[in-house]
Amino acid sequence: MQEHNKIGWIGMGQMGIPMVNRLLDNGIEVGVFNRAPQKTAEAAAKGAKVYPSAQTLVQDYPVIFLMVSDYAAVNDIVESLKNDLSGKIIVNMSTIAPSENLKIKAAVEAYGGQFAEAPVSGSVGPATNGTLLILFGGDEAVLNPLQKAFSFLGKKTFHFGAVGKGSGAKLVLNSLLGIFGEAYSEAMLMARQFGINTDTIVEAIGGSAMDSPMFQTKKSLWANGEFPPAFALKHASKDLNLACMEAAAAGSRLPAVETVAESYRQAVQSGYGEQDVSGVYLKLAEQ
């Protein structure tokens, strides 16, 4: 097995920058493209080669990782590369729906390439520290040569099976994230309505069976009433909407997910989309 030590990367957003830095810091050769070229400056300073287009990037790298905003962006990239994908491997690390990844897989294969999905669980901190969870869906023959690169990005890689399973796992995890964000926000709001001291209720929750790593990470945000984004609320809302979409297509109901998805939609519509996922509290506190 020949490991992939050369990675092309498209998408230098909040997650893409620290992930590319991890690869560069661990000796992986990385070429990058981003529609806003100024976002490639940090990677360039670390030795990444910056490309003027996705087409020029894909010519030099056997494997291309995508870390972009949504299905439309992934689809646009793949369509723009349709004449350049023969023999290439596209690994989609963006969070899109399982049904959407299957459409991208079909397109990539029709253009002569191979496709896998590898969305991640974790936000900017774990991306910076290399402690993400990699949620892989695709052939083992594609996964194995990528294990070294994945080991620099995350603390564990889960192979869930075929394409669609990894992105399904991501929606499972992010649906729980949204539910927990809503539940803790409602609990903190309830405490405020009862006139309970914020620091005291935070300590009580932290000492109870209802504590969690998420609560420990976010408790200072609820305590201070300020929500700088580690994972933006608008992205959580997108993922909850995707989970609802997939459930509806399967003819199933997810009552808690659907309720929380509506709460997050309202928060985005009220202008809180750039706040942290836990910032749904701000919308709830308006009522």
ABEGO torsion letter per residue (X at the ends): XBBBABBBBBGBBAAAAAAAAAAAAAGBBBBBBBABAAAAAAAAAAGBBBBABAAAAAAABABBBBBBABAAAAAAAAAAAAAAABGBBBBBABBBBAAAAAAAAAAAAAAGBBBBBBBBBEBAAAAAAGABBBBBBEBAAAAAAAAAAAAAABABBBBAEBBGAAAAAAAAAAAAAAAAAAAAAAAAAAAAAAGBBAAAAAAAAAABAABBAAAAAAAAAAAAGBBBBABBAAAAAAAAAAAAAAAAAAGBBBAAAAAAAAAAAAAAAAGAAABBAAAAAAAAAAX
